[in-house]
Amino acid sequence: MNIKRWFTAMVGLALSFTVSAKEFATSGLASQTVFNPERESTIEVDIWYPTTLNSTDFEFGKNKVFVGTKTNLNAPVASGIHPVVLLAHGGMRASPFHAGWVASGLAKAGFIVVVPQQVGLSAANVTSAPSELWLRPSDLSISLTHLMNTAPFKQAIDTDHVYGVGFFLGGTSMLSLAGARFEPALYKQSCAQEGVNIDCQWLEKNKVDLSKVSESMLSRTNHDDRVKAIVAINPELTKTLNAQSLGDIKVPVKVMDIRGRQAALPELEVAESIAAITNMTLMKTPHTTIFSAFSRCTEKGVQVLALEGESHLCQTSEQQSREEAHRLIMNAITRFIDHQ
């Protein structure tokens, strides 16, 4: 099956869409510690939510290269009942700060957004990196349970309307919550061929042996039936997922390819097997790039990265600014969720 014909260019629709839910001027942010028994340790969880404040008192993720996201720490939650979004942004070694623009945007659109911070991987624990494939979905489920049992959020959430949004490996985590499972043999061979696993060079440099990864853990289900629909933006490792498990997914799924017309990084190309998902929509955005998912760059950041030969981190395309790309992606997400 030629997957390209599954893609539909919905740019005009996405740009013209207006969120039907109540919109808020600002977002609130609360950071909490949650224990995950599978990790035998705690994780940090950021909870973003709508608030009625008109000003902000904190800038999340601000540094010399990237613009931060303005929000309010521990502000009151806006009255009413709000749908929930589980959000996972980035790959195996991604910075947690690039989730800010998405999380705050969703919060201002009326959602309570749960973002487990990814556990850092260093030389000391790099051999355990493959376990993140099942631990990150676990973090998401544990964080959702925490939200449902913690004031003031448990009184403010609509537990019948829980959705998942994930970028890159975060998108894979969302597919896992929907019921996708890894095919152990395919994952273990993912560095034996090009265009499958984006982390191969890093894994090989650190002598991580994929052949020793637990087959039972890889093939286990991480399905969470509380999640009613998901959006996965260029999910990683889709060529290593079990085709039958994809066919068994019941919830609506939107898969977005933001690589643009150049279609770089074949590791982030959606596998043809993803077409096995019964209730699926595929969307390709021609003027975005993978870096459109990053935070906006500061003026100084553009200069710094150019000197380091990394100017592409700040580029989207000649036809579209980073802000416009963010708006397109956000509108595509909210439009899909709004119709569930």
ChimeraX attribute file (.defattr): number of C-alpha atoms within 10 A of each C-alpha:
attribute: neighborCount
match mode: 1-to-1
recipient: residues
	/A:1	8
	/A:2	8
	/A:3	13
	/A:4	11
	/A:5	8
	/A:6	15
	/A:7	16
	/A:8	13
	/A:9	13
	/A:10	15
	/A:11	17
	/A:12	9
	/A:13	13
	/A:14	20
	/A:15	16
	/A:16	11
	/A:17	13
	/A:18	11
	/A:19	15
	/A:20	12
	/A:21	13
	/A:22	10
	/A:23	17
	/A:24	19
	/A:25	16
	/A:26	21
	/A:27	34
	/A:28	27
	/A:29	27
	/A:30	14
	/A:31	16
	/A:32	15
	/A:33	13
	/A:34	18
	/A:35	15
	/A:36	17
	/A:37	11
	/A:38	12
	/A:39	14
	/A:40	8
	/A:41	9
	/A:42	15
	/A:43	19
	/A:44	17
	/A:45	21
	/A:46	21
	/A:47	25
	/A:48	29
	/A:49	34
	/A:50	30
	/A:51	24
	/A:52	17
	/A:53	17
	/A:54	10
	/A:55	12
	/A:56	16
	/A:57	10
	/A:58	15
	/A:59	15
	/A:60	19
	/A:61	18
	/A:62	17
	/A:63	13
	/A:64	13
	/A:65	19
	/A:66	20
	/A:67	20
	/A:68	21
	/A:69	24
	/A:70	21
	/A:71	24
	/A:72	24
	/A:73	17
	/A:74	15
	/A:75	18
	/A:76	16
	/A:77	20
	/A:78	17
	/A:79	11
	/A:80	10
	/A:81	16
	/A:82	25
	/A:83	18
	/A:84	26
	/A:85	27
	/A:86	24
	/A:87	28
	/A:88	30
	/A:89	30
	/A:90	23
	/A:91	18
	/A:92	21
	/A:93	14
	/A:94	17
	/A:95	15
	/A:96	18
	/A:97	20
	/A:98	21
	/A:99	24
	/A:100	25
	/A:101	23
	/A:102	24
	/A:103	30
	/A:104	26
	/A:105	26
	/A:106	26
	/A:107	28
	/A:108	23
	/A:109	23
	/A:110	25
	/A:111	30
	/A:112	30
	/A:113	29
	/A:114	25
	/A:115	24
	/A:116	27
	/A:117	22
	/A:118	23
	/A:119	18
	/A:120	13
	/A:121	15
	/A:122	12
	/A:123	7
	/A:124	7
	/A:125	9
	/A:126	15
	/A:127	17
	/A:128	12
	/A:129	19
	/A:130	19
	/A:131	14
	/A:132	18
	/A:133	19
	/A:134	21
	/A:135	20
	/A:136	25
	/A:137	24
	/A:138	22
	/A:139	28
	/A:140	25
	/A:141	21
	/A:142	19
	/A:143	26
	/A:144	22
	/A:145	14
	/A:146	19
	/A:147	24
	/A:148	17
	/A:149	12
	/A:150	10
	/A:151	10
	/A:152	12
	/A:153	18
	/A:154	15
	/A:155	15
	/A:156	20
	/A:157	19
	/A:158	17
	/A:159	16
	/A:160	11
	/A:161	17
	/A:162	23
	/A:163	24
	/A:164	28
	/A:165	27
	/A:166	25
	/A:167	24
	/A:168	24
	/A:169	28
	/A:170	27
	/A:171	29
	/A:172	29
	/A:173	34
	/A:174	34
	/A:175	30
	/A:176	26
	/A:177	27
	/A:178	28
	/A:179	21
	/A:180	28
	/A:181	27
	/A:182	27
	/A:183	19
	/A:184	22
	/A:185	15
	/A:186	16
	/A:187	24
	/A:188	18
	/A:189	14
	/A:190	20
	/A:191	18
	/A:192	12
	/A:193	9
	/A:194	11
	/A:195	16
	/A:196	24
	/A:197	22
	/A:198	20
	/A:199	16
	/A:200	18
	/A:201	11
	/A:202	11
	/A:203	18
	/A:204	12
	/A:205	8
	/A:206	13
	/A:207	11
	/A:208	17
	/A:209	12
	/A:210	20
	/A:211	12
	/A:212	9
	/A:213	18
	/A:214	13
	/A:215	15
	/A:216	10
	/A:217	16
	/A:218	21
	/A:219	18
	/A:220	16
	/A:221	18
	/A:222	23
	/A:223	20
	/A:224	16
	/A:225	13
	/A:226	16
	/A:227	22
	/A:228	19
	/A:229	25
	/A:230	28
	/A:231	28
	/A:232	27
	/A:233	32
	/A:234	24
	/A:235	27
	/A:236	29
	/A:237	26
	/A:238	28
	/A:239	23
	/A:240	21
	/A:241	25
	/A:242	20
	/A:243	20
	/A:244	14
	/A:245	20
	/A:246	23
	/A:247	17
	/A:248	14
	/A:249	21
	/A:250	16
	/A:251	19
	/A:252	19
	/A:253	25
	/A:254	20
	/A:255	22
	/A:256	24
	/A:257	22
	/A:258	24
	/A:259	24
	/A:260	17
	/A:261	12
	/A:262	10
	/A:263	15
	/A:264	12
	/A:265	12
	/A:266	15
	/A:267	20
	/A:268	25
	/A:269	20
	/A:270	22
	/A:271	18
	/A:272	15
	/A:273	18
	/A:274	20
	/A:275	19
	/A:276	15
	/A:277	20
	/A:278	15
	/A:279	14
	/A:280	18
	/A:281	17
	/A:282	23
	/A:283	18
	/A:284	21
	/A:285	21
	/A:286	19
	/A:287	20
	/A:288	29
	/A:289	24
	/A:290	22
	/A:291	17
	/A:292	25
	/A:293	23
	/A:294	24
	/A:295	25
	/A:296	24
	/A:297	21
	/A:298	17
	/A:299	13
	/A:300	12
	/A:301	19
	/A:302	20
	/A:303	16
	/A:304	15
	/A:305	16
	/A:306	14
	/A:307	10
	/A:308	8
	/A:309	10
	/A:310	13
	/A:311	14
	/A:312	14
	/A:313	20
	/A:314	24
	/A:315	20
	/A:316	23
	/A:317	16
	/A:318	8
	/A:319	10
	/A:320	15
	/A:321	17
	/A:322	21
	/A:323	13
	/A:324	16
	/A:325	23
	/A:326	21
	/A:327	17
	/A:328	21
	/A:329	23
	/A:330	20
	/A:331	22
	/A:332	23
	/A:333	22
	/A:334	21
	/A:335	17
	/A:336	17
	/A:337	24
	/A:338	11
	/A:339	7
	/A:340	11
